Amino acid sequence: MPPADSLRERAPLLPWRERAADNLRDLAHRLPLHHERVSPQEAPDEGFDVVVGESGLVASLALQLDALLDRLGLADRGRGVLVGAPYRHQVAIRVVDGPGAASALGHLADYVRSTYAVAPGPVTPLVHWVHEGLWRPASLTRDHGAPLARAEDQPSGSLLDPDRLHPEVAAALGI
């Protein structure tokens, strides 16, 4: 969703943009959803949350991340949230809340990429770091070279290579 500043020249569209945002906020609170925590059995701190629903608008809820987090009983703790929307019926998220988030990024990137490859209505194979309203890629697809984060490339408990991450993403993850 383009920022309001970039839409100034299209001023008549701004009320529609606000109305769309309001509608998404409302959907984030009332759309039927199934929420589950997914984590490796041997490393529960490296998990992430998956939200699935019948509606094709579930992935759109990522655009109203604060409302979705509120519904799930989660909150951005000031270091951002890792977000993947592999297909239109699903969002996968991980609040950056400590050292486990760096390892969770690898698992989350693998999950999003593999789900994107097989699910109907694909949205994106990327995981993004969302902080203060800005979205930055935190993973790459195979088409763009080696991913920034892949769980199979990371020994259990190891950290990601911060030189391959955006500096702000690496700082938020504490690496």
C-alpha positions as CSV (number, residue, x, y, z in Angstrom):
1,M,0.0,0.0,0.0
2,P,1.7,3.3,-1.0
3,P,2.3,5.8,1.7
4,A,0.0,8.8,1.9
5,D,2.9,11.1,1.0
6,S,3.3,9.4,-2.4
7,L,-0.4,9.9,-3.1
8,R,-0.6,13.6,-2.6
9,E,-0.9,14.3,-6.3
10,R,-3.8,12.0,-6.4
11,A,-5.6,13.7,-3.6
12,P,-9.1,12.5,-4.6
13,L,-8.0,8.9,-3.9
14,L,-6.8,9.6,-0.3
15,P,-10.3,9.2,1.3
16,W,-10.6,5.8,-0.5
17,R,-7.2,4.8,0.8
18,E,-8.3,5.6,4.4
19,R,-11.6,3.8,3.9
20,A,-9.8,0.7,2.7
21,A,-7.4,0.8,5.7
22,D,-10.4,1.1,8.0
23,N,-12.1,-1.9,6.3
24,L,-8.9,-4.0,6.8
25,R,-8.6,-2.9,10.4
26,D,-12.2,-4.1,10.9
27,L,-11.6,-7.4,9.1
28,A,-8.5,-8.0,11.3
29,H,-10.9,-8.1,14.3
30,R,-13.8,-10.0,12.9
31,L,-12.6,-12.3,10.1
32,P,-12.8,-16.0,11.1
33,L,-9.1,-17.1,11.5
34,H,-7.2,-20.1,12.8
35,H,-4.0,-19.2,14.7
36,E,-1.3,-21.6,15.5
37,R,2.3,-21.4,16.8
38,V,4.8,-23.4,14.7
39,S,8.2,-24.2,16.0
40,P,10.9,-26.9,15.7
41,Q,10.5,-29.4,18.5
42,E,14.1,-29.1,19.5
43,A,14.1,-25.3,19.5
44,P,10.7,-23.8,20.6
45,D,12.1,-20.3,20.8
46,E,12.8,-20.4,17.0
47,G,9.1,-20.6,16.1
48,F,6.6,-18.3,14.5
49,D,2.8,-17.8,14.3
50,V,0.7,-18.9,11.3
51,V,-2.7,-17.4,10.7
52,V,-5.0,-19.1,8.1
53,G,-8.6,-18.4,7.0
54,E,-11.1,-19.3,4.4
55,S,-11.2,-15.7,3.1
56,G,-8.9,-14.7,0.3
57,L,-8.3,-11.5,2.2
58,V,-6.2,-13.0,5.1
59,A,-2.9,-12.1,3.5
60,S,-4.2,-8.5,3.2
61,L,-4.4,-8.3,7.0
62,A,-0.6,-7.9,7.1
63,L,-1.2,-4.4,5.9
64,Q,-2.9,-3.7,9.2
65,L,-0.3,-5.5,11.2
66,D,-1.0,-3.8,14.6
67,A,-4.7,-4.8,14.5
68,L,-3.7,-8.4,13.6
69,L,-1.1,-8.6,16.3
70,D,-3.7,-7.2,18.8
71,R,-6.2,-9.9,17.9
72,L,-3.5,-12.6,18.4
73,G,-2.5,-11.2,21.7
74,L,0.9,-10.2,20.4
75,A,2.6,-6.8,20.1
76,D,5.5,-5.2,18.3
77,R,8.1,-4.7,21.1
78,G,9.8,-1.9,19.3
79,R,12.2,-4.0,17.2
80,G,9.7,-4.9,14.4
81,V,7.9,-8.0,13.1
82,L,9.0,-10.5,10.5
83,V,6.0,-11.1,8.1
84,G,5.4,-13.6,5.3
85,A,2.3,-13.8,3.2
86,P,2.9,-16.9,1.0
87,Y,-0.7,-17.0,-0.3
88,R,-3.9,-15.1,0.0
89,H,-5.3,-17.3,2.8
90,Q,-2.3,-17.1,5.1
91,V,0.1,-14.8,7.0
92,A,3.1,-16.0,9.0
93,I,4.6,-13.7,11.6
94,R,7.3,-13.5,14.2
95,V,7.7,-10.6,16.6
96,V,11.3,-9.7,17.0
97,D,11.5,-10.2,20.7
98,G,14.9,-11.7,21.4
99,P,17.7,-14.0,20.2
100,G,15.3,-16.7,19.0
101,A,14.0,-14.3,16.3
102,A,17.3,-14.5,14.3
103,S,17.1,-18.3,14.1
104,A,13.3,-18.1,13.5
105,L,13.9,-16.0,10.4
106,G,15.5,-19.0,8.7
107,H,12.6,-21.3,9.5
108,L,10.1,-18.7,8.6
109,A,11.8,-18.0,5.2
110,D,11.8,-21.7,4.4
111,Y,8.2,-22.1,5.4
112,V,7.0,-19.1,3.4
113,R,9.0,-20.0,0.3
114,S,7.8,-23.7,0.3
115,T,4.1,-22.7,1.0
116,Y,4.2,-20.1,-1.8
117,A,5.5,-22.7,-4.3
118,V,2.4,-25.0,-3.8
119,A,-0.5,-22.9,-2.5
120,P,-3.2,-21.5,-4.7
121,G,-3.3,-17.7,-4.9
122,P,0.4,-17.1,-4.3
123,V,1.3,-13.6,-2.9
124,T,5.0,-13.5,-2.2
125,P,7.8,-16.0,-1.3
126,L,9.6,-13.3,0.7
127,V,9.7,-12.6,4.4
128,H,9.7,-8.9,5.2
129,W,10.8,-7.1,8.3
130,V,8.2,-4.5,9.2
131,H,9.3,-1.7,11.5
132,E,7.7,1.7,12.0
133,G,5.5,1.2,8.9
134,L,8.4,0.4,6.6
135,W,8.7,-3.0,4.9
136,R,12.1,-4.3,4.1
137,P,12.9,-7.7,2.6
138,A,14.5,-10.1,5.1
139,S,14.8,-13.0,2.6
140,L,15.4,-13.6,-1.1
141,T,14.1,-16.1,-3.5
142,R,16.3,-18.7,-5.3
143,D,15.9,-16.6,-8.4
144,H,17.7,-13.7,-6.7
145,G,20.7,-15.8,-5.6
146,A,21.1,-17.5,-2.3
147,P,18.4,-16.6,0.3
148,L,19.4,-14.3,3.1
149,A,18.1,-16.9,5.6
150,R,17.5,-20.6,5.1
151,A,17.1,-22.9,8.1
152,E,18.9,-25.9,6.4
153,D,22.0,-23.7,6.0
154,Q,22.0,-22.7,9.7
155,P,23.4,-25.1,12.3
156,S,21.0,-25.3,15.2
157,G,21.3,-22.2,17.4
158,S,23.6,-20.4,15.0
159,L,23.0,-16.8,14.0
160,L,22.6,-15.5,10.4
161,D,25.3,-13.7,8.5
162,P,24.6,-10.0,9.3
163,D,26.6,-8.9,6.2
164,R,23.8,-10.4,4.0
165,L,21.0,-8.6,5.9
166,H,19.9,-4.9,5.7
167,P,21.8,-3.3,8.6
168,E,18.6,-2.3,10.3
169,V,17.2,-5.8,10.1
170,A,20.5,-7.2,11.5
171,A,20.4,-4.6,14.3
172,A,16.8,-5.5,15.2
173,L,17.7,-9.2,15.3
174,G,20.7,-8.4,17.5
175,I,23.3,-9.8,15.1
